Amino acid sequence: MAKDQAKAPRMLFGNKVVVFFSKPANVILVVFFVLLCMLTLYPLLTLVSETFTVHAGRESIATGQKRGTLSLYSFKKLLFTLDDGGEQGYKSSTSWIQFYSPLFNTLSVSLLSSFLAILFGGVVAWLVTRTNIRFKKFISAVFVFPYIMPSWTLAMFWSNFFKNVNVGPGTSNGIMAAVFGIMMPEWFVYGFFPISMVLGLHYAPFAYILIGGILRNMDANLEEAASILKTPRWRIVSRITLPIVMPAMLSTLLLVFASTMSAYAVPVFLGSPVRYYVLSTKMMSLMSTYKGQGYIIASVMIIFGVVILAINQSFTGKRKSFTTVTGKSSQISLVNLKKANWPIALILMIVLVLLAILPLVSFALESVIIKAGDYSLSNMTLDFWIGRNLDYLDQGDANGILFSPKVLKALGNSLLLGISCAVIAGTCGVLVGYGIVKRRGTWLSGAVNNLSFFPYLLPSLAFGAIYLAMSGKLPFINGMFALILIGSVKYLPFASRSGINAMLQLSNEIEEAAVIVNVPWWKRMTRIIFPIQKSSFLSGYLLPFVSCMRELSLFTLLVPTSDTLLTTMLMQYSEKGWDQFGNAINLLIIIVVLIINFAVNKLTGASIDKGIGA
């Protein structure tokens, strides 16, 4: 009798375990909880340990200690070496040059670019959703182009357009100087101002999508009631519209701030020529000499990301509901721009053409000129695109990019990486979304939800540094496998948000009907759930692909050679001054991304803006 009573609790526990794992959602959550802990938390701990470790090379020589020894050398050298003597005092010290000055530059750039993104994106969102402005479809379609294109696209365009022989390296004149004879000052061409402008314009579509979604779904009854009471339009906007969209604006501001803090390509193109460094570029330079200091900068960037999320959660948590969609009238009272309609629409269209179309024209021109700065027809050739075995093409390759074995191999690698990350991240996003929604309210669901979003908080370059630190302890994490792994984990947040949103829109009754007739889980997923929410799910596949194709910061530390991917090859060519090849490769990347995004959208209805807005 006593033995039977002792067995009862064990049998009861065993039955609970069997019942728990008999539900597919529980199995999915447990598997991804373990995987995400291994792929996010463990690498993060590895990065932290590397900041206290002596690395081979200059660190080992400077400390006189063996590689792997625990030491505070990197912290002292990077953060507390503030008096190296000299006439400039602390501004000539190692800590100021290597950390505090780049930190100040980073915060300055992030603040200004975030403000520009919110201002420009928010104004366009209001014009499109709440006014009767003309050409709405064109404006809405073209405005997202700068976000779809690589971040350095506008940076290269800015340099191509405004550079001249009087500033920076001063090797050649850009379009403005060569065609119009206007020499822009150095502060306008390189450094703080252009970096902030380019990043602000790049992330303005992000603000447009998030704020526009709130404005589009906002209850119009409040504004209509104010209009009936003869309230001036400016007061309606300031007292009703802005307070309602303020949470979205704050969230967008924080997300853009976090993204610009980790930007690498734009500061390289527009900052390096005048030695204007931010944390990301300084971290990259330190990784080749003093890795410990580079890992400390990566940790600082991660801390900023986590703090930003905490601020965002604290603000939105003060109000339990930011309800903007109710049982409302679908009639939205649009602001009548009257005589200002045509001027505003034309100005906005001109700006969008400058941001989205003129850069492509600039890259095409720069990729066909033989001698830089000369834009006459006699100085143009297609050899940099389709040339074969030409002796005078000694810049990078004797063939044009369409016949270059190196470029074609890099294109194949980029497509392989993008497709692999899309398949892995997209599939995992669907499964994670299914598990989180089906077990919503449990601690396991919340834990997986937070872990799946955590990679978004980590700056791309810092995330690459995490896996670089881990590759030393796990040798199998190298080559293309490492790139696919890091890309899949980094872009899982986008895919998981698409999966969660798609599952939240799906009624449980649909799957329950299939369960009653004993349809297996895998068949319910492939025959019922996925087909119904196909377009939403495919957005979670599309965004990782597009992001991988245009990503540089995430992979630059882990690529075996600089010609492994199109993005790293582009950076190599630009650094060596092979501008024609660099512009041609950049245009090739943009064309591939836009064609695939357009094709997927037309064939499946999936859209990148659904992934962004997730």
N, C-alpha and C positions, 0 to 999 in steps of 0.2 A: 504493500500500500504506500509506504514511504517513498519507494523507488518510483512508483507511478506519479506521485505528487512532484518529485524532483524533475521528472522528465517533462511534465506539463509545461513549465515556463519555456524550456528549450524548444519544444514542439510548437508552442504558440509563437515564439520569436521566429522560428524557421518558416512557419506559415505566413507570417507577416512579410518576411523577405521575399518569399515566392510570389505573394500577391503583389508586392511592390514592383518587382522586376517583370511581372507579367504585363505591365502597362508600358507600351513603347515609349511614351513621353518620359517616363522615369528612367528608362535605360539610356535614352538620348542625353538627358540632363546629367546623369552620373558620368557617362563617357566624356562629355565635353567639359564637365567640371574638372576632371583629372587632366585632360589634355590642355586646357587653358591654364591651369596652374603650372604645368610643366613648360608651356610655351610663352607665358608672360611673367609669372611671379619668379620662377627659378632663374630665367635670364636676367631679371632685374636685380636679384640678389647677387648674381655673378658680376654684374656691372659694378655694384657697390663694393664688392670685395676687391675688384681690380683697382679701385681708387686708392686702396691701402697697400698695394703690392708694388714691389720694385720690378721694373721691366728691363729686358735686355737692351743693351745699347747705352745711350747717354745717361739714362737714369742709374744703371748699374755702375757706370764709371764715376758719376758724380757722388753717389752715396758710398761707394766702395763695398757694396753688399751684393750678394748673389741674387740672381733672378728668382722671383717668387717670395722673397723675404718681406715680411710685413713692415711697413714704414709710413711715416707721416710726411715724407719728403715732398711729395707732390702737392699736398695741401699747403705746406709752408712756402714752397717756391711760387705757387700760383696765387695764393690769397694774401700772404703776409710779407712778401718781399717788396716793401714800399719805399725803401731809401737806398738807392744804388749810388747816391752821390750825383755830382754833375750840376750844371747850372739850372736845369729845368726842375730839379727836385723830384717830387714823387711822380711827375709826368714822364720821367725817364726810367722809372723803376720797372722791373719785370712784371709785377702784379698789375700795374696800371696798363701797360702795353698789352699784356696777354689776357687779362680778364676784365678789369673794371672799365676801361675805355670801350671794349667791345660790348660789355653789358649795357653801358649807357647808350651806345649807338643802337643796340637792339631794342631797348625800351622806347627810344625816341622814334625809330622807324615804325615799330609796332603800333604805337599810339596814333601817329599821324595817318598811317595806312588804314587802320581800323576806322578812324573817323571819316576818311574819304570814302571807304567802302560803304559804310552805313549811310552817309549823306547821299551819295550818288545812287546806290542801289535802292535806298528807301524812297527817294524822290521818284525814280523811274517806276517803282512798284506802285506808288500812289497814283501817278499819272495813268498807268495802264489799267489799274483796277477800279479807280474811283473817279475818273474823269472821262470826258468824251473825246479824248485826243485821237487824232487820225493815225492811220497806219499801225494800229495796235498789233496785228499779227506779225508784221515785219519787225517791229521793235522787240516784241516778246521773243521771237525766234532768234534774232541776231544777237540780242543782249547776252545770251548764255555762251556765245562763242568764246569770249576771252577765258572763261572757266574751263571749257572743254579742251582748249589748246594748252600746251605746256606753259608753265609759269614764265619761262625765260623767253617766250615768244615776243611779248611786249618789250622785254629788256633788250633783246637783239634788235628789234625794230627801233627802239629809242636810240640805241647806239648807231645803227645804220643811218638814221635820219639826222641826228644832231651832232655826231662827232666831227671834229675838224683838227687841223694840224697844230692848232694853238693850245690844245688841252690834252691832258692824259698822256698816253703814249705818242700822240700826234703823228701817226703813221700815214693817215689819209683823210680826205674830206668825205663827209656823208652827203646825203641828198640835199639838205638845207644849205650847206656851204658850197657844194659843187654846182647846184642848179640855180639857187637864189642868191648866193654870195653872202649869206648871213652866218657869221661866226658866233655861236652861242657860248656863253661863259662856262668855265669849268664846273661851277656849282650846279648848273642846269643840266650838264651832260653826265657827270659822274658824282657819286657820293650820296649823301643823305636825301636830298630832294628827289632825284629820279628813282631811287630805290623805293621810297615811300609812295610816290605817284604810281609806279608800275604795280606794286603789290596791292595798293588800294583799288586800282582799276581791275586787277586780276580777280580780286575777291568781291567786287561789287555785284556780280551776278549771283554769288552765294547769298548776299544780303537781299537781293531782289527776290530770289526764290522763297526764302524763309518769310520775309516780311510780306511779300505779295500773297502768299498762301493765307496768312492771317487776315489781310485786308479783303481778300476775295470771299472769305467765309464769314466775315464779320456781320453781326446782326445790324441791319440797316434801320431798324425801328427807332433806335436812339437818335440817329442823325435826322431821320424824318420828323421825329417829335420836335427836335430843336429847330428844324426848318419851319415847321408850322408856327412856332412861337417867334418867328422873325429873327432868330439868332443869326448874327453875321457868320459868313462861311469861315473866316479866319478863327473865330472863337469855337466853332464846331470842331474844326481840325485840332486846335490846341487843347480843348477841354474834354473832348470825347474820343476822337480818333487816335490821337497820340497816346493817351493813357492806356487804351485797349491794346495797342500794338507794342507798348513799352517792354513787356517781358520778352517778346520775340526780338526786339531791337537789342536788348541787353544780352540775350543769349548769342545772337549773331555777333555782337561786338566782342564778346569773350572768345568765341570760337575763331573769329578772324584774328584776334590778337594772338591766340595760341598758335595759329597756323603761320602767321607772319614771323613769329619768334623763331620758328624752325626753318624758315626759308633759306635756301642755300644757293640755288642757281642764279637768282636775280642779284643778290649781293656780289657774287663772283663776277658776273658780267659788268655790273655798273659800279662796284666798289673797289675791286682789286686794282684797276688801272691807277687809282689815286691813293691806294693803301688805306681805304676806308673799310675797316673790319667790323663784323658783327660776331656774335657768339658762334654761329654755325660755321662761318669761314675760318675763324680762329681755331675752333675745335678740329676742323679738317686738317689744318696745317700742323697742329700739335700731334695728331695721331701718327705721323711719320717719324717724330723725334721723341716726344715725351708723352707716351700713351696715358700714363697716370693722370696727367693734367687734362688731357683730352677727355678722359672718362669722367673727371670731376665736372667739366663744363656740360657734358651730356647729362649728368645727374642734376645739375642746376636747371637745365632746360626742362627736365621731367618734373622737377618740383614745381616749377612755374605752371606747367600744364595741370597738375593735380590741384594746385591752389585755385587756378581759374575755374576748374569744374566745381570745386567746393563753394566758391563764391556764387556761381550760377545756381547751384542746388539750394544754397541758403536763401537766395532772393526768391526763386520760384516757389520754395517751400513755405514762404510766409503767407502765401495765398493758396488755398487748397484748390482753387479753380480759377482758370483764366478762360472761362467759357465764352466762345465767340460764335458757336454754331448752335442755334436754338430752333424752336418751331417758329421761324420768322417768315416774313413776306419775302419772296424771291426778287421783288422789285427793288433794285438798288438805285437810289437817287444819285445819278452821276453829276459831278460838278461840270457846269457848262463853261468851257474856257473862252467862249465867244470869239472875239477878234484875235485873241492870243493863241488860238488853237493852231493855226497854220504856222506862225513863227516858231512856237515851241516844238511842234512836230518836226519841222525842217531842221532846226538846230539839233535836236536829239538824233535824228537820222544821220546828219553829217558827223556827229560825234561817234555814232556806232560804226559808220563806214571807216572812220579813222582808226577805231580800235579793233575792228574785226576783219576788215577787207584790205585796207591799205597795208597792214603788216605783211599779208601774203604777197601783195604786189612788190613790196620792198624786198622780201626774201627772193622772189623770182628774179628781180633786177640784179641783186647782189650776187646771185649764183651764176650769172651769165656774163658778167663783165670781166675782161682780162686784166686791165690795169685799174686798180682801185681809184675811185674818184672821178673817172671818166665815163659818163653815161651816154656817149654818142653811139649810134648804131654800129659804126666801124670797130668799136671796142667790145662788141658783144659776140659771144659764141655759146653753143650748146655742148661744147666739149666736156665741160664739168659735169654734164648729165649723161651724155651718150658717147663721149670720146673713147677711142680704142687705141691702146699702145702709142700714145702721143708723147714724144720726148720732152716737150716743154712743160707738160703737167708733172712737175717734180714736187708738187705740194701734196703729200699724202699718198697719191696713187697715180699711176700712169694711165688709168682708165677713169671715165666718168662714173658717177655713183651707181648708175643702173647696170653697169657692166663690171663693177669692182667686186672681186671675190670677197674682200673684207666687209664691204658694206652689205652685200647680199647675205653673208653669213650672220652679220650683226642683226639684220632685219629678221632673218629666220629665228635667231635667238630671242629677239624681242617679242615676236609673235608667239613663240613657244612659251615664253614666260607669261605673257599676257593671258593666253588661252588657259594655261595650267592654273594660274592664280584665280582666273574667273571661274573655272570649273570647281576647284576646291573650295574657294571662299563662298561662291554662290550656293553650292550644294550644302555646305556646312551652315550657311545662313538660313536656308530653308528648314533644315533639321532643328537648328537652335530656335528659330521662330516658332516652330511647331511645339517643341518641348516647353518653352517658356509660357506660351499662351495656354496650352492644355493644363499646365500645373501652376497657373498664375496664383499668387498669394502665398506660395510655400517658400521656405528659406532657400531651398535648392534652386528654384526658379529665379529668385532674386540674385543669388550668387552668380549663376551662369550669365544672367542679364548684365550684371556689372562687369564680370570678367570679359565678356565678349565686346564690351564697349571700351575697356581699358586701353587697348592699343591705340585708339583714336587720340588719347591724351598724350601719348608719347611722340615727341617731335621725330620726324622721319629720320634725320641724321642721327639722333640719339638712339632711335630704335635699331638702326643699322649697327651702331657702336655696341649695343647690347649683345647682338648676335656675333659680332666680331670678337667680343670678350669671351663668349661661350664657345666659339669655334676652337679656341686654344685648348679647352678642356674636353671637347667632343669633336675629334678630328673628322668624323663623317659629315659634319656640317660645313661643307665647302662646295665650291663650284655652283653649277646650275641648281642643284638640290637646295643649297642654302638660299639662293635667290627666290626660288619657288616657295620655300617654307616661310621666309620672312615676308614676302608679298602676300601670301594667303592669310597670315596672321594679322598683318597690318590693315588689310582691307576687309577683314571679317566684320568690323562694326557696320560698314555700309550695307553689306549683304544681310547681316542679322536684323538690322532695322527694317529693311525691305521685307524680310520674312515675317517679322513680328507684326508689322502693319498689315500685311496680306492676311495673316491668320486671324487677326482681330476683326477683320471685315467679314470673315467667313462664319456662318452660323454653325453651331455644334450639331444641329439636327441633321445636316447633310451627312456627316460622318457617322452619326448614330444610326441612321437608317441602314447604312452599309454594314455596321457592326451587327445589327439584328439578323441580317441574312448571312452572317459568318464570312464576310469578305476579308481576306488577310490584310494586315496593315500596309504592306508594301504595295498591294494593289490599290488600296484606298488612296495612298499618296500619289501613285503614278496615273491612276485612271480617273480620280475624282478631284482631289484637292489641287494638285498642280495644274491640270487643265483649266479649272475654274479661275484660278488666280495667276494664270500664266504671265500676263504682262507685268504684274507687280513683282513676281518672283524673278523674272528675267532682268528687271532693273538691277537686282542684286548680283546678277552675273555681268551685266554690261559695265557698271561703274568700276569694279576691280580691273576689268580688261583695259578700259580707257586710262585708268590711273596708272597701271603698270606700263603701258606704252609710252606715257609721257613722264614717268618718274625718273628722277636722277638722284636726289638726296638719299633716298632709301637704300639704293643699291651701290652707290659709289664706293663705299668702304669694303664691299664684299666681292666685287667683280674680279675674276682672275687677272684679266688684262683690260686696258682701256678700250679695246675694240670688241669687247664681248657683246655690248648692247648698242643700239643706235644712239641712245642718250649719252652714254659715256664716250662714245666715239665723237659725237658732236662737241662735247666739252673738250676733248683732246685736240680736235682740229681748231677750235676757237682759241685755245690757249697758245697754239703754235702759229697763229696768224693765217691759217689756211681758210680765209673767210668764204671763198666761193664754195668749197666743199661743205663748210659748216652751215651756210645758209641753205644749200641744196638739201642736206640731210634734215635740217629743221623743217623745211617745207614738205619733205617726204613723210616725216612723222605726222605732221598735221593732216596731210591728205589722207593717210591711212586711217587715222583716228576718226576723222569726219566721215569718211566713206563707210566704215564699219558701223559707226553710231547711226548714220542715216539708214543703212541697209537693215539693221536690226530693228530700228523704229518702224520702218515700212512693212517688214515681214511679220513682226510679232506685236507691234504696238507698244513695246517697252521703250521707255524714255529715260535719258540720263537725269533729267530734272526730278523724276520720281525717286531715284536713288539718293540724290543730293538732299531732297527734302525729307527723307525718311527720318 
